Amino acid sequence: MLTAIRRPTLFDVARLVFVGAIWGGAFLFISIALQDFEPISIATWRVTLGASVLIVIALLIGQKLPTGFRNWRFIFIVGFLNSALPFFLISWGQQFISSAESALLVAMGTFVSLLLSHFTSEDERINAPRVIGVGIGFVGVMVLVFWELIESGTGNLPGQLAVMAAGCSYATSSVISRRLTHLPMISTSAVTMASACLYLVPLAFLLENPLPTNVNASSIVALVYLGVIATALAFTLRFFIIRANGAVFMSQVGYLVPLFGVIWSGLYFADAINLQTLISLGMILLGIAVTRKGS
């Protein structure tokens, strides 16, 4: 059952920007965590910490766990497509390609979401404002990363395909997540994240060492951010946005993520935010506003 969506308000746009700001920092913290942890281990710690925090919150507020085979079937699908698979693919892909290229390839998932939503829902059909808005946002991302792509080259094909697949996985999970929006959001987010642990924990211990010795404090901080902020908090907000405004609107966070990735990296490395970044910000927000008109 799909719950009806509404036209995004300015509060909804602000909420989307906030999630984009959180996920934008994930690229930086993944790079830091890669100094001591391998890709599957990073993804495993991320979902484990995220699930633990959400389960505690769900218990404290008294939210009941979802019931019914159909609901749990979608929970395991979303857990795989929304967390287990893309978390690993992005961490693995960033070993071979630049953050700019990663940002561009992840943003392409917005087009997948637009197409899938058209064929799987009655209230997210493709229309002119949505197509124009998604296009403007994509151009905004290109403005942001174009020169870095020119300088760093096109990177490594396996890494490119991995990050592109992660973007498509996020987009597909956004569409499927609408089948869960009638359930309590906190407990649903908790069990969805816990289901991702079932995929990743065995692989981490089988293929890597998720408990290395002599780990830097910066890597621990990075994992805590990725698990608690970028996963537990952000993915709960994601469910609320999808329930209120649909998968197409939510998918545009893919344009905000690289923007904030550049901003946080600029602040971390004490680099000035330039005119290129501001132009990109304007185009991305314009694209979101145009898409909002088509909702």
Rosetta blueprint (number, residue, H / E / L):
1 M L
2 L L
3 T L
4 A L
5 I L
6 R L
7 R L
8 P L
9 T L
10 L H
11 F H
12 D H
13 V H
14 A H
15 R H
16 L H
17 V H
18 F H
19 V H
20 G H
21 A H
22 I H
23 W H
24 G H
25 G H
26 A H
27 F H
28 L H
29 F H
30 I H
31 S H
32 I H
33 A H
34 L L
35 Q L
36 D L
37 F L
38 E L
39 P H
40 I H
41 S H
42 I H
43 A H
44 T H
45 W H
46 R H
47 V H
48 T H
49 L H
50 G H
51 A H
52 S H
53 V H
54 L H
55 I H
56 V H
57 I H
58 A H
59 L H
60 L H
61 I H
62 G L
63 Q L
64 K L
65 L L
66 P L
67 T L
68 G L
69 F H
70 R H
71 N H
72 W H
73 R H
74 F H
75 I H
76 F H
77 I H
78 V H
79 G H
80 F H
81 L H
82 N H
83 S H
84 A H
85 L H
86 P H
87 F H
88 F H
89 L H
90 I H
91 S H
92 W H
93 G H
94 Q L
95 Q L
96 F L
97 I L
98 S L
99 S H
100 A H
101 E H
102 S H
103 A H
104 L H
105 L H
106 V H
107 A H
108 M L
109 G H
110 T H
111 F H
112 V H
113 S H
114 L H
115 L H
116 L H
117 S H
118 H H
119 F H
120 T H
121 S L
122 E L
123 D L
124 E L
125 R L
126 I L
127 N L
128 A H
129 P H
130 R H
131 V H
132 I H
133 G H
134 V H
135 G H
136 I H
137 G H
138 F H
139 V H
140 G H
141 V H
142 M H
143 V H
144 L H
145 V H
146 F H
147 W H
148 E H
149 L H
150 I H
151 E H
152 S H
153 G L
154 T L
155 G L
156 N L
157 L H
158 P H
159 G H
160 Q H
161 L H
162 A H
163 V H
164 M H
165 A H
166 A H
167 G H
168 C H
169 S H
170 Y H
171 A H
172 T H
173 S H
174 S H
175 V H
176 I H
177 S H
178 R H
179 R H
180 L H
181 T L
182 H L
183 L L
184 P L
185 M H
186 I H
187 S H
188 T H
189 S H
190 A H
191 V H
192 T H
193 M H
194 A H
195 S H
196 A H
197 C H
198 L H
199 Y H
200 L H
201 V H
202 P H
203 L H
204 A H
205 F H
206 L H
207 L H
208 E L
209 N L
210 P L
211 L L
212 P L
213 T L
214 N L
215 V L
216 N L
217 A H
218 S H
219 S H
220 I H
221 V H
222 A H
223 L H
224 V H
225 Y H
226 L H
227 G H
228 V H
229 I H
230 A H
231 T H
232 A H
233 L H
234 A H
235 F H
236 T H
237 L H
238 R H
239 F H
240 F H
241 I H
242 I H
243 R H
244 A H
245 N H
246 G L
247 A H
248 V H
249 F H
250 M H
251 S H
252 Q L
253 V H
254 G H
255 Y H
256 L H
257 V H
258 P H
259 L H
260 F H
261 G H
262 V H
263 I H
264 W H
265 S H
266 G H
267 L H
268 Y H
269 F L
270 A L
271 D L
272 A L
273 I L
274 N L
275 L H
276 Q H
277 T H
278 L H
279 I H
280 S H
281 L H
282 G H
283 M H
284 I H
285 L H
286 L H
287 G H
288 I H
289 A H
290 V H
291 T H
292 R H
293 K H
294 G L
295 S L
